[in-house]
Structures are given as structure tokens and as C-alpha cells.
Amino acid sequence: MPSEGQSATVSATLETAVQEANHARYRPGQTAGHYESFFLRANHPQRPLAFWIRYTVFSPDGRPEDAIGELWAVYFDGETAGHVAAKSEVSLAACSFGASAFGVRVADAVLRPGGAQGRAASAGHAISWDMTFGGSAPPLFLLPLEFYAPEIPRAKSLVPLPMAVFHGTLEVDGRPIEVSGWTGSQNHNWGPRHTDHYAWGQVAGFDTHPESFLEIATARFRVGDSWTPFATPLVLRHRGQEFPLNAPAQAAVAKAAFGYFHWDFASETDAIAIAGTVRAPKAAFVGLTYYNPPGGEKHCLNTKIAYCELHLTHKHTGETEVLSTRNRAAFEILTDDRDHGVPISV
């Protein structure tokens, strides 16, 4: 059991991490390569409709003068498969990313506590948004707190506002879409390079358990010509408890396998076992091109209308709960492969 002093230190660390959850890590003019994104995503309460909006700074390694701001937007329509994606790129001089307070601007698009407005356009498509969001859930950290400050792991990810509820409007290629009570999250990630190969997933409210939230990733990295083993950190909030299966040793022994376009995973402690699957048809995905700070490009296969089923077993009682959603799961794959078959939209 930690001493009183140790408990105070842990508490102070958590308090600082919460306060800085939306502080930008990028510093203008830095020579080290960097990407950093603040993104919003949410699902319609009943229908297979979703949006994803991303404000990004991209700075190539050793070339700070070529840093840019990126504005991404995707509208997912699972009823027609008529997804729409758009991206705008602007000079970094037209952007600001708050290092000591939450505030992001990419040209005329803004993101601030409780609100977002903007417009992205490319290749004949345009998406604009004007919405408010809010919620009372505390930030969720996919990694243990002590892993956010060191250089390793290179890529960091957290959820400053899980279970965010959105209201407002989208306009997708001139078509107005009302956003009323859509539930999702506000997210933040950054690093000097993208993770080399990963699957990332999130559920903000299961159909069967609307208050439960899942954040999970399965990832590996290149070290020279070799690959590290996959690691799978997982955090589940359910029935007022948080189950953080994200310690390095835990993530390393978790079982996981993903491909196009499915993902199975399992992780357990002495007290609980969590096993799940995420899947979606190829038609549910859009393909995106991510610039990588060290050079080159990655393909991101992105859907926000995937299926997810989770089995949570409480070992002391033997009780198993099944959490599921038909089309409210986020599912992304980042890859160097070019044979995935998903058309690249932007």
C-alpha cells in the first residue's frame, strides 16, 4: 500500500495530467518532426451515421519551415455507403495550437472547450460544421500516466472528454444534417512519428450498455529491419468502474489479431477477463493518407460505424456480461500496405 506521501504524488500527477490533457505538445519552430491531432467523433443515437473531424499540425523532421495545419472531416453514412471525406491544408502561420490552454485554430476553423466550427474542402467535396459538445466524464488515459512524458512510446493518445454529447449542424456537400444528442468523444494524440502498424478502436456507449466506454489499440513498431511484438492496451469504463488493462506487461501478453476488416482481442487479470471483436465491411471504410514526420506516407483505413461485441467475465463470481453495438464502434487501421482495397479519398 502506498504511503500518504506516495498517494499525494500520484494524485498530483493525475491532477496535472487532467489539466494538461488538451494542451498542445507542439512548439512552433521545433526542428524535431511532430504530428498532433485534436479530433471529434460521434454517432447518431439510432441510425448508422457518424462524423469525424480532425484538427492537426504536421511538421516534417528537420524542416520546421514546412509545417502545416490540416483540417479533416468525414461523414459516414451506413445506410447508403455514400461516405464523404474532405481535407484542407493551410500554412501554419494561419494556425494556433494552445500550449497552456485548450484552443485550436486552423485558418477559420476553431475548436475550443464546448464548441467547434469549421469547413474542410477537397476533390469536389465540402463538409462544414457548427456544433457544441459537453459531458462530465473525466479524461481517459489509454497508457499509464508515467508513459506520457518519456520519449518512448513515440506515439501518445488520450481521451480528454469521453462520452461527449454533440448538438448542432453539419453540411455535407450542401446537404444540411442535424446533430442532436449524438454521442462520441473529444480526443488528442501526438508524437514525432506515427505508430508503424496499428488497429485502434473506441465505443462511446454500447447499444446494450449506453453508459459504457471502451478504448483499445493493438500496435507494433519497427526497430531497424525488425518488428516489435504487438501490444494491446485496453481501458473499459463500465457500471461506474474503470478497468485499465494497459500496463506494459499486461498489454504485452494480451492476445490480439487484426486484418482487413476484423479484429479479435482478449486480455485478463486475476479478477476479470475481457474478450471482444470489432468488424465492419470494406464498404464502411474510407481511406486516408497520413503524412509521417520522418518522411513517407501511411494509409489510414477509417470507419466510425463498426460492430463491436465485448465479453466481460468477473472471475470471482463467474458472471459474464455481453456488451454490444451494431454500428457505433470506431475502428481504424494504420498500415504501409497498399493492397487493402479501400479507395483513398484524401
WOCORGI-V299774 format. One record per residue. RES is the residue in one small letter. SS is DSSP state (a for helix, b for strand, c for the rest). PHI is phi as a letter, one per 30 degrees, with the letter a starting at -180 (999 if undefined). Layout:
{{RES:SS:PHI} {RES:SS:PHI}}
//
This chain:
{{m:c:999} {p:c:d} {s:c:d} {e:a:e} {g:a:d} {q:a:d} {s:a:d} {a:a:d} {t:a:d} {v:a:d} {s:a:d} {a:a:d} {t:a:d} {l:a:d} {e:a:d} {t:a:d} {a:a:d} {v:a:d} {q:a:d} {e:c:c} {a:c:e} {n:c:c} {h:c:d} {a:c:d} {r:c:c} {y:c:d} {r:c:b} {p:c:e} {g:c:i} {q:c:d} {t:c:d} {a:c:d} {g:c:e} {h:b:a} {y:b:b} {e:b:a} {s:b:b} {f:b:c} {f:b:b} {l:b:c} {r:b:a} {a:b:a} {n:b:c} {h:c:e} {p:c:e} {q:c:b} {r:c:c} {p:c:d} {l:b:b} {a:b:a} {f:b:b} {w:b:b} {i:b:b} {r:b:b} {y:b:c} {t:b:b} {v:b:c} {f:b:b} {s:b:b} {p:c:d} {d:c:e} {g:c:i} {r:c:b} {p:a:d} {e:a:d} {d:a:c} {a:c:d} {i:b:b} {g:b:c} {e:b:b} {l:b:b} {w:b:c} {a:b:a} {v:b:b} {y:b:c} {f:b:c} {d:b:b} {g:c:d} {e:c:d} {t:c:c} {a:c:i} {g:c:c} {h:c:d} {v:b:b} {a:b:b} {a:b:b} {k:b:b} {s:b:c} {e:b:c} {v:b:b} {s:b:d} {l:a:d} {a:a:d} {a:a:c} {c:b:b} {s:b:b} {f:b:b} {g:c:d} {a:c:d} {s:c:b} {a:c:a} {f:c:d} {g:b:a} {v:b:b} {r:b:b} {v:b:b} {a:c:h} {d:c:d} {a:b:d} {v:b:b} {l:b:b} {r:b:b} {p:c:e} {g:c:i} {g:b:a} {a:b:a} {q:b:b} {g:b:l} {r:b:a} {a:b:b} {a:b:b} {s:b:a} {a:c:h} {g:c:i} {h:b:c} {a:b:b} {i:b:b} {s:b:b} {w:b:b} {d:b:b} {m:b:b} {t:b:c} {f:b:a} {g:b:a} {g:c:l} {s:c:c} {a:c:d} {p:c:d} {p:c:e} {l:b:c} {f:b:c} {l:c:d} {l:c:c} {p:c:e} {l:a:e} {e:a:d} {f:a:c} {y:c:d} {a:c:d} {p:c:d} {e:c:d} {i:c:c} {p:c:d} {r:c:d} {a:b:c} {k:b:c} {s:b:b} {l:b:a} {v:b:b} {p:b:d} {l:b:b} {p:b:d} {m:b:h} {a:b:d} {v:b:c} {f:b:c} {h:b:b} {g:b:k} {t:b:b} {l:b:c} {e:b:b} {v:b:c} {d:c:h} {g:c:i} {r:b:c} {p:b:d} {i:b:b} {e:b:d} {v:b:c} {s:b:b} {g:b:i} {w:b:d} {t:b:c} {g:b:a} {s:b:a} {q:b:c} {n:b:b} {h:b:b} {n:b:b} {w:b:a} {g:b:l} {p:c:d} {r:c:a} {h:c:d} {t:c:e} {d:c:d} {h:b:a} {y:b:a} {a:b:c} {w:b:b} {g:b:b} {q:b:a} {v:b:b} {a:b:c} {g:c:j} {f:c:d} {d:c:e} {t:c:d} {h:c:b} {p:c:d} {e:c:c} {s:c:c} {f:b:b} {l:b:b} {e:b:b} {i:b:a} {a:b:b} {t:b:b} {a:b:b} {r:b:b} {f:c:b} {r:b:d} {v:b:b} {g:c:i} {d:c:c} {s:b:c} {w:b:c} {t:c:d} {p:c:d} {f:c:d} {a:b:b} {t:c:b} {p:c:d} {l:b:b} {v:b:b} {l:b:b} {r:b:c} {h:b:a} {r:c:h} {g:c:i} {q:b:c} {e:b:c} {f:b:c} {p:b:c} {l:b:c} {n:c:b} {a:c:d} {p:a:e} {a:a:d} {q:a:d} {a:a:d} {a:a:d} {v:a:c} {a:c:d} {k:b:c} {a:b:a} {a:b:a} {f:b:b} {g:b:a} {y:c:c} {f:c:b} {h:b:b} {w:b:a} {d:b:c} {f:b:a} {a:b:a} {s:b:b} {e:b:a} {t:c:b} {d:c:d} {a:c:c} {i:b:b} {a:b:b} {i:b:b} {a:b:b} {g:b:a} {t:b:b} {v:b:b} {r:b:a} {a:c:a} {p:c:d} {k:a:e} {a:a:d} {a:a:d} {f:c:c} {v:b:c} {g:b:c} {l:b:b} {t:b:c} {y:b:c} {y:b:d} {n:c:c} {p:c:e} {p:c:d} {g:c:k} {g:c:i} {e:b:b} {k:b:c} {h:b:c} {c:b:c} {l:b:c} {n:b:b} {t:b:b} {k:b:b} {i:b:b} {a:b:d} {y:b:d} {c:b:b} {e:b:b} {l:b:b} {h:b:c} {l:b:c} {t:b:c} {h:b:c} {k:c:d} {h:c:d} {t:c:c} {g:c:i} {e:b:d} {t:b:c} {e:b:c} {v:b:c} {l:b:c} {s:b:b} {t:b:b} {r:b:d} {n:b:a} {r:b:c} {a:b:c} {a:b:d} {f:b:b} {e:b:b} {i:b:b} {l:b:c} {t:b:a} {d:c:c} {d:c:d} {r:c:c} {d:c:c} {h:c:d} {g:c:i} {v:c:c} {p:c:e} {i:b:d} {s:c:d} {v:c:b}}
//
